[in-house]
Amino acid sequence: VNDSYDQYFEISESYNSGNGYIFSGGTANRDIECLINVAKSCPDTKFVGCFLKCQVDTIISIGKPNNLQLYYDLPIREFYDLLKQSSAVMIPLKDNRPSGLIVVYRGILLRKPIITTETHSMKEVIPNEQCGFLCKIGDYEHMSKCVKEVLTKEDLCRVGEPSFGRY
């Protein structure tokens, strides 16, 4: 990851439960079909997705569920404001490439529960179920169960100081 993590500590704050929706976003390596399937499996949960216009077009062509609100080509500040207002962050990935890390790091610093794909890099960031859950690639059923759990597990992400997933 080619980025300076020090700049993100300024956004670290105590946990807030957010507005009850699951945030998903970013560009590289996102598993759009998995996101759609999770949203369809959790019809009573609101999802907010922030992607590129071409990714939004793909979601619409596949069949956007009613509980998925989409944004595209947002300025970075608006992207992170939506993440900050969320109750949890879900980043489904297509394969083992290191992707989604900056969004996950920011989510952790905001003390948001994380649901992501079990990749080599994500296992380093989320080593246990204290700040989030890892799911196999494409396993939307497990991700759906995790979505339901994070919205009811109040202690997730509330202990300790953020240390990139190692609370």
N, C-alpha and C positions, 0 to 999 in steps of 0.2 A: 504494500500500500504506500503510495507516494504522497504523504501528507504529514503535516505537523499536528500531533495530537494535543500539544500544549494549548493550542488555541481553543480547544473544546472544553477545558476545565471551567472556563468562565460561565458555561451554561449549566453546570452541575447545580442541582437544587434538590430540595426534599421532594419526596413522592407526592403527586396529586393524582387523584383517580381519573382525571380527564373527563371527557364528554361522552363516554360510553361507547366509542367506536374504535375499531381496529384500523390502524394506519398501515398502509403498504405503499411502497414507492421506490423510485430509483429507476435506473436504466439497464445497466449491464447484467445479463444473465438471469433476469427475473423469469420465474415460471408463471406466466400469465394464466395458463390453463389450470394450474393448481389453485391459484387465487380464486378464479371463477368457481371452481368446484367447492372450495371451502365456503365461499359466500353462499352458494346454493345449499350447502349442507347446514348452514346456520342462518336460516331465513329471518330469525328474530334479532339478529345482530347487525348493526350498521358497520359497513366497511368504507373507508376512504382510500382511494388509490390516486397517486400522483406519478404520472409517467410522461413519456414523450407522446406526441400526437400519434405517431405510427403505432405505438403500443395500445393507446386508447382505441384507435380504429380496429385493431386486432380483437380487443375485448368486445367491442360492439358487434363485430362480424361473427364472433363465436357465440355470442349471446350473453349480454350483460344482465346479471340479476338485478332486481329492483333495489336490493339493499346495498348495492355498491355504487357509491357516488364517485365520479371520476373528475380529475383535474389533469391538465396537460400543459407542458412547457411553462411551468410556474417559475417566477424568480425564486432564487434559493431561500430567501427570507420567508416567503409565503409557504414554501415546501416545509421548512422546519417549524413554522408556526402551526401548521396542521399536525405535524408529528407531536409537538408539545401539547396540543389540546387532546390528543388521543388517550385512550385507556391502555392500549398495548400496541406493540409493533410486530407485524408479521412480514417476513421477507422470505418467500419461497424462491429457491434457486434451482436452475436446471441441471447443474453438474458441480463438480468439485473445484472449479476455478474460484480463486479468492475474489468474491464479489459481495457487495452489500455491507461491507465492514464499516464504512463511515456512517451510514444511516444507523446501523446497529450500535456503534459507539455512542452516537448522540442519544439514541434511545436509552441506553444504559445510564448515561450521565443525567438524563432526565428521570431516571428511576422507573422507566416503563418496562413492564414485562416483555420479553422478546420471544417470538416464535419464529424459528428459521429452520433451514435445511441443515442436516448434519453433514457439513463439509469439513475438510481438514482445518481450514482457517476458523470456521465458526466453533469447532470443538475447543479451540484455544481461548476463544472469547467467552463462551458459555460452557464451562466445564461441568456444570451440575444443574440441578433444577432450582437453584436459589434465585436466579434472575431471569430464567426463561426455559424454553424447551427446544430440543433438537428433534427433527423428524427426518425420516428417510426421504430421498429425492422422490418427488411425485406423490408422496403418501398424504393425500388430502384428507383422508379419513382421520388419521392421527392428528393432523394439524387442526381439523375441526374440533376434535376432543380437547385439544390444548386451548383453542379459542374459548371454549365454554369454561374451561378451568381457570384461565387467567382472569376472566371477568368475575369469578366468584372467590378467588384466592387472594384475600386482602393483604396478606403478609408478604407476597412476592415483591421483591425489590425494595423492601423497607428497612432492611438491616444493614448496618455498617456504612462506610463511605464508599463511593464508587471507585473501582479500580479496574475498569474495563472488563467487567463481568465477574470479577473475583471478589465478592463481598465477604 
